[in-house]
Amino acid sequence: MTSLSLKRLAVIALPMAALAGMMTSAQAQEWTPSKSIEFVAPANPGGGWDTLVRTMSRVLQQEGLADRNFAAINVPGGGGAVAWAQIARDSGNPHKLFATSPPMILVPLAGASRYDHTDFTPVARINTDYSIILVAADSEYQDLNDLFAALKENPRLSVGGGSAPGSMDHISVAGLASAAGLEASSVNYIPFSGGGDAMTNLMGGHIEAVITGAGESVGQLGEGSQLRALGVSAEERLGGALADVPTYQEQGIDYTFDIWRGVMGTPDMPEEAVTYYEDLFAEMLETDAWRQASDQLGWIDAYQNSEEFGAFLDEQQEQFSSVLSDLGLLRQ
């Protein structure tokens, strides 16, 4: 064969190879699930993870967005650690997802799980909530500065929360106290079995204040309420029933705290599966059904794709490590 013929073949072969590469890329982008997706809530029914999983599953089905059913599965134990250990053994499975939030960072840092966020595949951040400080309606504290002045003067005064020491509520109020000029470890944080138990003790006068999720407090505030909000951890004021609640920053305390919620996948989940779920969840957030559910639950959309979410998780680990270290609870 002449050199001219070889050149002609090469000219033909190059576009064909490029076309084949494009077809392979397109096929990879068109991945869809071949069976039902196991959507794990690493806790008992009724909590934040469970609510996220079931709400997302319902909206996806209601709107006809997903190619397959999302099956909600509860795997409680260890603040998430039991579920994470099971999911870690299912490396590469594109049909298994789980709900996540700050405990994904906090529990491993406290030494209660051998797995942390870097062992899994970030898929997407979905939404966020914020912390809110509540007092009794007749409390003497009119703003956050009043409360923290009292806590500084009398360290025995306490703030209650619905999670264990070193977990979300504790970290949130400890960080706030530090920003307000107190030692983070000086806050007398009292853990209760849940937000409801903390509220009962607040109304009974056993604690000075409660820290909880802003979304969880919406139904308990308003005209005639026995509770009053002193501040919320958002960068800007929230709407609806919380529109009159000032932010921490408005009161001169430069601190924010996100109770973010998102979705992660198994270790080494295929990139084409991640892309499918990223696009699916982004589309879900645009539906009327999702907006209605979010309004009812007090959620605020805060979508991030896989890459953005992964970087955000790294930042959260650094931030929480600092606060846990100040509290003497860092175990890594």
Secondary structure as GFF3:
##gff-version 3
##sequence-region A 1 332
A	DSSP	alpha_helix	3	29	.	.	.	ID=ss1
A	DSSP	beta_strand	37	41	.	.	.	ID=ss2
A	DSSP	alpha_helix	48	62	.	.	.	ID=ss3
A	DSSP	beta_strand	70	74	.	.	.	ID=ss4
A	DSSP	three_ten_helix	78	80	.	.	.	ID=ss5
A	DSSP	alpha_helix	81	88	.	.	.	ID=ss6
A	DSSP	beta_strand	96	100	.	.	.	ID=ss7
A	DSSP	alpha_helix	103	109	.	.	.	ID=ss8
A	DSSP	three_ten_helix	117	119	.	.	.	ID=ss9
A	DSSP	beta_strand	121	136	.	.	.	ID=ss10
A	DSSP	alpha_helix	144	153	.	.	.	ID=ss11
A	DSSP	beta_strand	158	161	.	.	.	ID=ss12
A	DSSP	alpha_helix	168	179	.	.	.	ID=ss13
A	DSSP	three_ten_helix	184	186	.	.	.	ID=ss14
A	DSSP	beta_strand	188	191	.	.	.	ID=ss15
A	DSSP	alpha_helix	195	203	.	.	.	ID=ss16
A	DSSP	beta_strand	209	213	.	.	.	ID=ss17
A	DSSP	alpha_helix	214	217	.	.	.	ID=ss18
A	DSSP	three_ten_helix	218	220	.	.	.	ID=ss19
A	DSSP	beta_strand	227	232	.	.	.	ID=ss20
A	DSSP	three_ten_helix	240	242	.	.	.	ID=ss21
A	DSSP	three_ten_helix	249	251	.	.	.	ID=ss22
A	DSSP	beta_strand	258	265	.	.	.	ID=ss23
A	DSSP	alpha_helix	271	284	.	.	.	ID=ss24
A	DSSP	alpha_helix	288	297	.	.	.	ID=ss25
A	DSSP	beta_strand	300	304	.	.	.	ID=ss26
A	DSSP	alpha_helix	306	327	.	.	.	ID=ss27
###
